[in-house]
Amino acid sequence: MNLTSQMTPIVHEVAALEQLVEQQRNIIADLQKEAEFATAKNELIDLVGPAIERQEAYLTVRSKPSPNMQRIVELYRQLRPTGGRNEG
């Protein structure tokens, strides 16, 4: 067996590993983007949460609340069932 025939399988393995590394880098980059988005979403909810909670309290005494405000409160409660800042 000559050197070239010994090197060919190794070259293929290295190429496959390089491709795998590139795929893993892409996955990591995607996960970092998702984490940044989740952080921004939580910060936004933390900022508007107190105002939504005040509106929620007002909705209970108002006879005909706005459908938009009702929906905002519903979505907020899906994200923060107990209210307050997200600790996670």
C-alpha positions in Angstrom: 0.0 0.0 0.0 1.5 3.3 -1.0 1.4 6.6 0.8 -1.3 8.1 -1.5 -3.7 5.2 -0.9 -3.1 5.5 2.9 -3.8 9.3 2.8 -7.0 9.2 0.8 -9.3 7.9 3.6 -7.7 10.4 6.0 -8.3 13.3 3.7 -11.9 12.3 3.4 -12.3 12.0 7.1 -10.7 15.5 7.6 -13.0 17.0 5.0 -16.0 15.4 6.8 -14.8 16.7 10.1 -14.4 20.2 8.7 -17.9 20.1 7.4 -19.2 18.9 10.8 -17.3 21.7 12.5 -18.9 24.3 10.1 -22.3 22.9 10.8 -21.7 23.1 14.5 -20.6 26.7 14.2 -23.8 27.5 12.3 -25.9 25.9 15.1 -24.0 27.8 17.7 -24.6 31.1 15.9 -28.3 30.3 15.5 -28.6 29.5 19.2 -26.8 32.7 20.1 -29.2 34.7 18.0 -32.2 33.0 19.7 -30.7 33.7 23.1 -30.3 37.4 22.2 -33.9 37.5 21.0 -35.2 35.9 24.1 -33.2 38.3 26.3 -34.6 41.3 24.3 -38.1 39.9 24.6 -37.8 39.5 28.3 -36.4 43.0 28.7 -39.3 44.4 26.7 -41.8 42.5 28.8 -40.1 43.7 32.0 -40.5 47.3 30.8 -44.2 47.1 29.7 -45.3 44.6 32.3 -46.1 47.1 35.1 -48.3 49.2 32.7 -50.1 46.0 31.5 -50.7 45.0 35.1 -52.2 48.4 35.8 -54.5 48.0 32.8 -55.4 44.5 33.8 -56.6 45.9 37.2 -58.5 48.6 35.4 -60.2 46.0 33.1 -61.8 44.3 36.1 -63.7 47.5 37.0 -64.4 48.7 33.5 -67.7 47.6 32.0 -66.6 47.3 28.3 -62.8 46.9 28.0 -61.1 47.3 24.6 -60.6 44.0 22.8 -57.0 45.0 22.0 -56.2 45.6 25.7 -57.9 42.3 26.7 -55.7 40.5 24.1 -52.6 42.3 25.4 -53.3 41.2 28.9 -54.0 37.6 27.8 -50.7 37.4 26.0 -48.9 39.0 28.9 -50.4 36.4 31.2 -49.3 33.6 28.9 -45.7 34.9 29.2 -45.9 35.9 32.9 -48.7 34.0 34.6 -47.8 35.4 38.0 -46.6 38.8 36.8 -43.4 40.5 37.8 -39.9 40.3 36.3 -38.7 37.2 34.6 -36.0 35.7 36.7 -35.1 33.0 34.1 
